[in-house]
Amino acid sequence: MSKDKSLRESGEDAVIAALLRTLGAQSESVRVGPGDDCAVVNIEGASDDWLLTTDPVVEGVHFRPDADPRLVGRKAVGRVFSDIAAMGGDPAWVLVNVTAPASCPVSKLKALYRGARSLCRKYDAHVVGGDVGKGKQLALHVFAVGRVPRGGAILRTGAR
């Protein structure tokens, strides 16, 4: 009998590949599914393709506990904006989900959002929602939507 490997033993890339195999066929509106910087979807009647991406930023992994929360918020949004830019798109909307210990000061959470908002303003994008929940450590999970002219997404397969 084979042992069920942990995330650490398998590695993130192998786990992602295993998870993707469970998804099956994609909708016809999905031009590029999992495996690139962003998913690329086409909305019927739209002149642009939409770029969808998400990324976590976790305390103790991606930033130190004493990091300036404004910079953490900016970094979290910057990571998803970077994915959109890599595909030749422009960011439009952002959702920010935060998990934090119950003892986390609200002022720190507000500073995270100020940092996120500062980068959004620079690129004329908007935080349009998200959620807050309790967790063992502070983490931001950011989801973003961007736009690229239909058929114009730059894919990893085209990289040189």
C-alpha positions as CSV (number, residue, x, y, z in Angstrom):
1,M,0.0,0.0,0.0
2,S,1.4,3.4,-1.0
3,K,1.8,6.1,1.6
4,D,-0.3,9.3,1.2
5,K,2.4,12.0,0.7
6,S,2.1,15.4,2.3
7,L,2.3,18.7,0.5
8,R,5.9,19.1,1.7
9,E,6.9,15.7,0.4
10,S,5.1,16.1,-2.9
11,G,5.9,19.8,-3.6
12,E,3.5,22.4,-4.7
13,D,3.8,21.8,-8.4
14,A,3.0,18.1,-8.1
15,V,0.1,18.7,-5.8
16,I,-1.4,21.3,-8.2
17,A,-1.0,18.9,-11.1
18,A,-2.8,16.2,-9.1
19,L,-5.6,18.5,-8.2
20,L,-6.1,19.7,-11.7
21,R,-6.5,16.1,-13.0
22,T,-9.6,15.9,-10.8
23,L,-11.3,18.8,-12.5
24,G,-12.2,17.2,-15.9
25,A,-13.3,19.1,-19.0
26,Q,-13.5,22.9,-19.0
27,S,-16.4,25.0,-20.3
28,E,-16.3,26.3,-23.9
29,S,-15.9,29.8,-22.5
30,V,-12.5,28.9,-21.0
31,R,-9.8,29.8,-23.5
32,V,-6.9,29.0,-21.1
33,G,-7.5,26.9,-18.0
34,P,-5.2,26.1,-15.1
35,G,-1.5,26.1,-15.7
36,D,-0.7,29.6,-16.9
37,D,-0.4,32.9,-15.0
38,C,-4.1,33.4,-15.3
39,A,-7.1,31.6,-16.5
40,V,-8.5,33.3,-19.7
41,V,-12.3,33.3,-20.1
42,N,-14.4,34.7,-22.9
43,I,-17.8,36.2,-22.0
44,E,-20.2,35.9,-24.9
45,G,-20.6,39.3,-26.6
46,A,-17.6,40.9,-24.8
47,S,-14.8,42.5,-26.8
48,D,-12.2,41.5,-24.2
49,D,-11.1,38.2,-22.7
50,W,-11.1,38.2,-18.9
51,L,-8.1,37.2,-16.9
52,L,-8.7,35.5,-13.6
53,T,-6.0,34.9,-11.0
54,T,-5.6,34.4,-7.3
55,D,-2.6,34.2,-4.9
56,P,-2.1,33.9,-1.1
57,V,0.3,36.0,1.0
58,V,0.8,34.3,4.4
59,E,2.5,35.6,7.5
60,G,5.7,33.7,8.2
61,V,5.9,32.5,4.6
62,H,5.6,35.6,2.4
63,F,6.1,38.3,5.0
64,R,7.4,38.7,8.5
65,P,5.0,39.3,11.5
66,D,6.6,42.8,12.0
67,A,6.2,43.9,8.4
68,D,4.4,47.1,7.6
69,P,0.8,46.0,6.9
70,R,0.5,48.6,4.1
71,L,3.4,47.0,2.3
72,V,1.9,43.6,2.9
73,G,-1.5,44.7,1.3
74,R,0.4,46.3,-1.6
75,K,2.5,43.1,-2.1
76,A,-0.6,40.9,-2.1
77,V,-2.3,42.9,-4.8
78,G,1.0,43.3,-6.7
79,R,1.3,39.5,-7.0
80,V,-2.0,39.1,-8.8
81,F,-1.4,42.3,-10.9
82,S,1.9,40.8,-12.0
83,D,0.1,37.7,-13.2
84,I,-2.3,39.8,-15.2
85,A,0.5,42.0,-16.7
86,A,2.5,38.8,-17.6
87,M,-0.4,37.9,-19.9
88,G,-0.6,41.4,-21.4
89,G,-3.7,42.5,-19.6
90,D,-4.9,45.3,-17.4
91,P,-6.3,44.7,-13.9
92,A,-9.9,45.7,-13.2
93,W,-11.3,44.2,-10.0
94,V,-9.9,42.7,-6.8
95,L,-11.4,40.6,-4.0
96,V,-9.4,40.4,-0.8
97,N,-10.0,37.6,1.7
98,V,-8.2,38.0,5.1
99,T,-7.8,35.4,7.8
100,A,-6.4,36.7,11.1
101,P,-6.0,35.7,14.7
102,A,-8.9,37.0,16.9
103,S,-6.3,39.2,18.6
104,C,-5.3,41.0,15.4
105,P,-5.9,44.8,15.8
106,V,-8.5,46.2,13.4
107,S,-6.1,49.1,12.7
108,K,-3.7,46.5,11.2
109,L,-6.4,45.1,8.9
110,K,-7.3,48.7,7.8
111,A,-3.6,49.3,7.0
112,L,-3.6,46.1,4.8
113,Y,-6.5,47.5,2.9
114,R,-4.9,50.9,2.5
115,G,-1.9,49.3,1.0
116,A,-4.0,47.2,-1.4
117,R,-6.0,50.3,-2.4
118,S,-2.8,52.3,-3.1
119,L,-1.7,49.9,-5.8
120,C,-5.2,49.5,-7.2
121,R,-5.4,53.3,-7.6
122,K,-2.2,53.3,-9.5
123,Y,-3.7,50.9,-12.1
124,D,-7.3,52.2,-12.1
125,A,-8.5,48.9,-10.5
126,H,-10.9,48.5,-7.6
127,V,-11.3,46.3,-4.5
128,V,-14.9,45.3,-4.9
129,G,-15.2,42.8,-2.0
130,G,-13.8,40.0,0.0
131,D,-14.2,38.5,3.4
132,V,-12.6,38.3,6.8
133,G,-12.3,35.2,9.0
134,K,-10.4,34.0,12.0
135,G,-7.3,31.9,11.5
136,K,-4.1,30.9,13.3
137,Q,-2.0,33.5,11.4
138,L,-2.5,36.5,9.2
139,A,-3.0,35.7,5.5
140,L,-4.4,37.5,2.5
141,H,-5.9,35.6,-0.4
142,V,-6.4,37.9,-3.3
143,F,-8.4,37.2,-6.4
144,A,-8.2,39.6,-9.4
145,V,-10.0,40.0,-12.7
146,G,-8.2,41.7,-15.6
147,R,-8.9,42.4,-19.2
148,V,-7.0,41.8,-22.4
149,P,-8.3,42.2,-26.0
150,R,-9.9,39.1,-27.3
151,G,-7.3,36.5,-28.3
152,G,-4.5,38.8,-27.2
153,A,-3.4,37.0,-24.0
154,I,0.3,36.3,-23.9
155,L,0.7,32.6,-22.8
156,R,3.6,30.8,-21.2
157,T,3.7,28.6,-24.3
158,G,4.8,31.7,-26.2
159,A,7.7,32.6,-23.8
160,R,11.2,32.6,-25.1
